[in-house]
Amino acid sequence: MKMSASTKGLIISLLTVVIAFGIYFLFLAKKNEFLVDNPTENTYYFKINNGAENIIAANQNVKVDLEKGKNQIKVFDAQKKLLYDSAFVVKKVRGLLNIAHQDYYINEQFYGYGLNKDSLIAVRKATVIDGKNYLNAPEHFNKLYTDDFYFNVNEEYDKVVKNVQKTESRRKIFRKQDFLKYYDAYYQF
């Protein structure tokens, strides 16, 4: 049986689309994940939704599975003494659990060609961190849970502008020390 040219073209087109989607989902798609982060020198144990006990060592983060809606977490110290039992609400597809209640900063970065970033940053308020002003209004966070960002602590900002037609922004959450290093390297005033 012989295939017509149009049938061959259709098959090649379908294979190309399948390969393109495969490459995107395997290598390019942003992973939606929830992290438990511990920027301290302490070790903690925790249970989410009365599940299995997990351990998080100093200066590490652990990926966890969370469901949208209300969730519960129990946090224990290194001697497995209960520190607190708390609930939080998941609204988005990625988030950060700050079990040590440390300082984090959520920063917004602007993307686009022909973009005057300095004028966008200059109109925003400054945030005082350790007695020093930081422009671009980085948002302080030290509560148990947030999902008000796009890039998590284990991710970097996009290096390539994906949409050249308009100005966009993305929010990233940083540990305090990581934010201070990023700010000094990125913002040249």
URMO-V364269 format. One record per backbone hydrogen bond with DSSP energy under -1.0 kcal/mol. NH is the residue of the N-H (numbers start at 1). CO is the residue of the C=O. E is the energy in kcal/mol with one decimal. If there is no record, write none. Layout:
BEGIN
nh:NH co:CO e:E
nh:NH co:CO e:E
END
This chain:
BEGIN
nh:8 co:4 e:-2.1
nh:9 co:5 e:-2.3
nh:10 co:6 e:-2.2
nh:11 co:7 e:-2.4
nh:12 co:8 e:-2.6
nh:13 co:9 e:-2.4
nh:14 co:10 e:-2.5
nh:15 co:11 e:-2.4
nh:16 co:12 e:-2.3
nh:17 co:13 e:-2.2
nh:18 co:14 e:-2.4
nh:19 co:15 e:-2.6
nh:20 co:16 e:-2.5
nh:21 co:17 e:-2.5
nh:22 co:18 e:-2.3
nh:23 co:19 e:-2.6
nh:24 co:20 e:-2.3
nh:25 co:21 e:-2.8
nh:26 co:22 e:-2.2
nh:27 co:23 e:-2.6
nh:28 co:24 e:-1.5
nh:29 co:24 e:-2.9
nh:35 co:95 e:-2.2
nh:36 co:62 e:-2.6
nh:37 co:97 e:-2.5
nh:38 co:60 e:-2.4
nh:44 co:56 e:-2.4
nh:45 co:76 e:-2.3
nh:46 co:54 e:-2.2
nh:47 co:74 e:-2.1
nh:49 co:72 e:-3.0
nh:51 co:48 e:-1.5
nh:54 co:46 e:-3.0
nh:56 co:44 e:-2.9
nh:59 co:40 e:-1.5
nh:60 co:57 e:-1.0
nh:62 co:36 e:-2.5
nh:64 co:34 e:-2.3
nh:69 co:90 e:-2.7
nh:71 co:88 e:-3.0
nh:73 co:86 e:-2.9
nh:74 co:47 e:-2.4
nh:75 co:84 e:-2.6
nh:76 co:45 e:-3.4
nh:77 co:81 e:-2.2
nh:80 co:77 e:-2.0
nh:83 co:75 e:-3.3
nh:84 co:75 e:-1.4
nh:86 co:73 e:-2.8
nh:88 co:71 e:-2.2
nh:90 co:69 e:-2.9
nh:95 co:33 e:-1.0
nh:96 co:146 e:-2.6
nh:97 co:35 e:-3.1
nh:98 co:144 e:-3.5
nh:99 co:97 e:-1.0
nh:101 co:98 e:-1.5
nh:104 co:141 e:-2.6
nh:105 co:174 e:-2.2
nh:106 co:139 e:-2.6
nh:107 co:172 e:-2.7
nh:109 co:170 e:-2.9
nh:111 co:168 e:-3.5
nh:117 co:115 e:-1.3
nh:120 co:116 e:-1.5
nh:121 co:117 e:-2.8
nh:122 co:118 e:-2.5
nh:123 co:119 e:-1.2
nh:124 co:121 e:-1.2
nh:127 co:134 e:-2.8
nh:129 co:132 e:-2.8
nh:132 co:129 e:-1.7
nh:134 co:127 e:-2.2
nh:137 co:125 e:-1.6
nh:139 co:106 e:-2.8
nh:141 co:104 e:-2.5
nh:146 co:96 e:-1.7
nh:150 co:171 e:-3.2
nh:151 co:171 e:-2.5
nh:155 co:152 e:-1.9
nh:168 co:111 e:-2.0
nh:170 co:109 e:-2.3
nh:172 co:107 e:-2.6
nh:173 co:151 e:-2.2
nh:174 co:105 e:-2.7
nh:176 co:103 e:-1.6
nh:179 co:175 e:-2.6
nh:180 co:176 e:-2.2
nh:181 co:177 e:-1.9
nh:182 co:178 e:-2.5
nh:183 co:179 e:-3.1
nh:184 co:180 e:-2.0
nh:185 co:181 e:-1.9
nh:186 co:182 e:-2.8
nh:187 co:183 e:-2.3
END
